[in-house]
Amino acid sequence: MFAVLASALALAACSGGAPEEATEDEETPIDTGGVAATIVSAGGPDDCSFTWDGEPISPDGIIGRSVVVVGDAIQANDGVANMTEEDLPLIRFEADADAPYHCTSIAIGTIRAAGFTGGTLRAAGTDREVNVLFEVAGFEGNPRRTVTAMDGTGAITVTGRPVALADLGREIVATPDMGSIVGAGTLFLLPAGDTPFGQVLDAADTVFQNGGRATLASCYNPNFDRPFAADQTGTPLPEC
């Protein structure tokens, strides 16, 4: 699985997407490994706003800075071939617990487009944090998708079956090739746009506490703003 993560970073570093001329802020050296920056999302579907380490930023600004973070990590380790999972930079996504997931999903999609394959979620004003994975488009190493849909009330369905949060760990899909990544499997979380951020965090944390890792919808698409009731096991989700 790490080979998939490293390949995604290499692809992002070589595939463009970064501005031809980085701004002075984007060229600021960034520590690699661990959490490289915190993106705070706020607002709703028509008025999303974001900050990067406390500074207001647009989605275009996020992509510019995130590409620099990826490049810094590769350069600091003298190439992707020398990197371990611990060397991969992470972005923290933070929002109020009762904020709709919609704006966070846009931030996650922007970061994934820059080559990030995972991050961490934290509820504003708390120390509660949980690591998550993003699906990497175009790689066969993605886990089978057992879609865990969440609606605006936080109600959970797994392949169309209602499932209580406390029972979510039983739905984890075994993924033996995850290697040294924490957890022996994953569960694909597909929150609706109005699912409260705190409830997405609860679901991801439940998966983690049961020995797995939550894989979040990794790009913004209108289809990702509604829960899927049908059986989606092993079925590709809509292209972004």
MOTAMO-V856143 format. One record per residue. N is the residue number from 1. OMEGA is omega as a letter, one per 20 degrees, with the letter a starting at -180 (none if undefined). D_CENTER is the distance of its C-alpha to the mean C-alpha in whole Angstrom. Layout:
n=N omega=OMEGA d_center=D_CENTER
n=N omega=OMEGA d_center=D_CENTER
This chain:
n=1 omega=r d_center=16
n=2 omega=r d_center=16
n=3 omega=r d_center=18
n=4 omega=a d_center=15
n=5 omega=a d_center=13
n=6 omega=r d_center=16
n=7 omega=r d_center=17
n=8 omega=r d_center=14
n=9 omega=a d_center=14
n=10 omega=r d_center=18
n=11 omega=a d_center=17
n=12 omega=a d_center=16
n=13 omega=a d_center=18
n=14 omega=a d_center=21
n=15 omega=r d_center=20
n=16 omega=a d_center=21
n=17 omega=r d_center=19
n=18 omega=r d_center=20
n=19 omega=r d_center=23
n=20 omega=r d_center=26
n=21 omega=r d_center=27
n=22 omega=r d_center=24
n=23 omega=a d_center=25
n=24 omega=r d_center=27
n=25 omega=a d_center=24
n=26 omega=a d_center=21
n=27 omega=r d_center=24
n=28 omega=r d_center=24
n=29 omega=a d_center=23
n=30 omega=r d_center=20
n=31 omega=r d_center=20
n=32 omega=a d_center=18
n=33 omega=a d_center=16
n=34 omega=a d_center=15
n=35 omega=a d_center=13
n=36 omega=a d_center=14
n=37 omega=r d_center=14
n=38 omega=r d_center=13
n=39 omega=r d_center=12
n=40 omega=r d_center=14
n=41 omega=r d_center=14
n=42 omega=r d_center=17
n=43 omega=a d_center=19
n=44 omega=a d_center=19
n=45 omega=a d_center=19
n=46 omega=a d_center=22
n=47 omega=r d_center=21
n=48 omega=r d_center=18
n=49 omega=a d_center=18
n=50 omega=r d_center=16
n=51 omega=r d_center=17
n=52 omega=a d_center=16
n=53 omega=r d_center=17
n=54 omega=a d_center=20
n=55 omega=r d_center=21
n=56 omega=a d_center=20
n=57 omega=r d_center=19
n=58 omega=r d_center=18
n=59 omega=r d_center=15
n=60 omega=r d_center=18
n=61 omega=r d_center=18
n=62 omega=a d_center=14
n=63 omega=r d_center=14
n=64 omega=a d_center=17
n=65 omega=a d_center=16
n=66 omega=r d_center=13
n=67 omega=r d_center=15
n=68 omega=r d_center=18
n=69 omega=r d_center=16
n=70 omega=a d_center=15
n=71 omega=r d_center=19
n=72 omega=a d_center=20
n=73 omega=r d_center=18
n=74 omega=a d_center=20
n=75 omega=a d_center=23
n=76 omega=a d_center=23
n=77 omega=r d_center=23
n=78 omega=r d_center=25
n=79 omega=a d_center=23
n=80 omega=a d_center=20
n=81 omega=a d_center=23
n=82 omega=a d_center=24
n=83 omega=r d_center=20
n=84 omega=r d_center=19
n=85 omega=a d_center=16
n=86 omega=a d_center=17
n=87 omega=a d_center=17
n=88 omega=r d_center=14
n=89 omega=r d_center=12
n=90 omega=r d_center=9
n=91 omega=r d_center=9
n=92 omega=r d_center=9
n=93 omega=a d_center=8
n=94 omega=r d_center=12
n=95 omega=r d_center=14
n=96 omega=a d_center=17
n=97 omega=a d_center=17
n=98 omega=r d_center=19
n=99 omega=r d_center=17
n=100 omega=a d_center=16
n=101 omega=a d_center=12
n=102 omega=a d_center=13
n=103 omega=r d_center=13
n=104 omega=a d_center=9
n=105 omega=r d_center=8
n=106 omega=r d_center=10
n=107 omega=r d_center=9
n=108 omega=r d_center=5
n=109 omega=r d_center=8
n=110 omega=a d_center=10
n=111 omega=a d_center=8
n=112 omega=r d_center=7
n=113 omega=r d_center=11
n=114 omega=r d_center=12
n=115 omega=r d_center=11
n=116 omega=a d_center=8
n=117 omega=r d_center=7
n=118 omega=r d_center=5
n=119 omega=a d_center=5
n=120 omega=a d_center=7
n=121 omega=r d_center=8
n=122 omega=r d_center=12
n=123 omega=a d_center=15
n=124 omega=r d_center=17
n=125 omega=r d_center=20
n=126 omega=r d_center=19
n=127 omega=a d_center=18
n=128 omega=a d_center=16
n=129 omega=r d_center=13
n=130 omega=r d_center=11
n=131 omega=r d_center=9
n=132 omega=r d_center=6
n=133 omega=r d_center=5
n=134 omega=r d_center=4
n=135 omega=a d_center=8
n=136 omega=a d_center=10
n=137 omega=r d_center=13
n=138 omega=r d_center=16
n=139 omega=a d_center=16
n=140 omega=a d_center=18
n=141 omega=r d_center=16
n=142 omega=a d_center=14
n=143 omega=r d_center=15
n=144 omega=a d_center=17
n=145 omega=r d_center=15
n=146 omega=a d_center=17
n=147 omega=r d_center=15
n=148 omega=a d_center=15
n=149 omega=r d_center=16
n=150 omega=a d_center=16
n=151 omega=a d_center=18
n=152 omega=r d_center=19
n=153 omega=a d_center=21
n=154 omega=r d_center=19
n=155 omega=a d_center=21
n=156 omega=r d_center=19
n=157 omega=r d_center=20
n=158 omega=a d_center=20
n=159 omega=r d_center=21
n=160 omega=a d_center=23
n=161 omega=r d_center=24
n=162 omega=a d_center=24
n=163 omega=r d_center=23
n=164 omega=r d_center=23
n=165 omega=a d_center=20
n=166 omega=a d_center=22
n=167 omega=a d_center=23
n=168 omega=a d_center=19
n=169 omega=a d_center=19
n=170 omega=a d_center=22
n=171 omega=a d_center=20
n=172 omega=r d_center=17
n=173 omega=r d_center=18
n=174 omega=r d_center=20
n=175 omega=a d_center=18
n=176 omega=a d_center=21
n=177 omega=r d_center=20
n=178 omega=r d_center=17
n=179 omega=a d_center=19
n=180 omega=r d_center=19
n=181 omega=a d_center=15
n=182 omega=r d_center=16
n=183 omega=a d_center=16
n=184 omega=a d_center=18
n=185 omega=a d_center=16
n=186 omega=r d_center=13
n=187 omega=a d_center=13
n=188 omega=a d_center=11
n=189 omega=r d_center=10
n=190 omega=a d_center=11
n=191 omega=r d_center=12
n=192 omega=a d_center=15
n=193 omega=a d_center=15
n=194 omega=r d_center=17
n=195 omega=r d_center=16
n=196 omega=a d_center=16
n=197 omega=a d_center=13
n=198 omega=r d_center=15
n=199 omega=r d_center=15
n=200 omega=r d_center=12
n=201 omega=r d_center=12
n=202 omega=a d_center=15
n=203 omega=r d_center=14
n=204 omega=a d_center=11
n=205 omega=r d_center=14
n=206 omega=r d_center=16
n=207 omega=a d_center=15
n=208 omega=a d_center=14
n=209 omega=r d_center=18
n=210 omega=r d_center=19
n=211 omega=r d_center=18
n=212 omega=r d_center=15
n=213 omega=r d_center=11
n=214 omega=r d_center=9
n=215 omega=a d_center=7
n=216 omega=r d_center=5
n=217 omega=a d_center=7
n=218 omega=r d_center=6
n=219 omega=a d_center=9
n=220 omega=r d_center=11
n=221 omega=r d_center=14
n=222 omega=r d_center=17
n=223 omega=r d_center=17
n=224 omega=r d_center=13
n=225 omega=r d_center=15
n=226 omega=r d_center=18
n=227 omega=r d_center=18
n=228 omega=r d_center=19
n=229 omega=a d_center=22
n=230 omega=r d_center=23
n=231 omega=a d_center=23
n=232 omega=a d_center=20
n=233 omega=r d_center=20
n=234 omega=a d_center=19
n=235 omega=r d_center=20
n=236 omega=r d_center=17
n=237 omega=a d_center=16
n=238 omega=r d_center=17
n=239 omega=r d_center=16
n=240 omega=none d_center=15
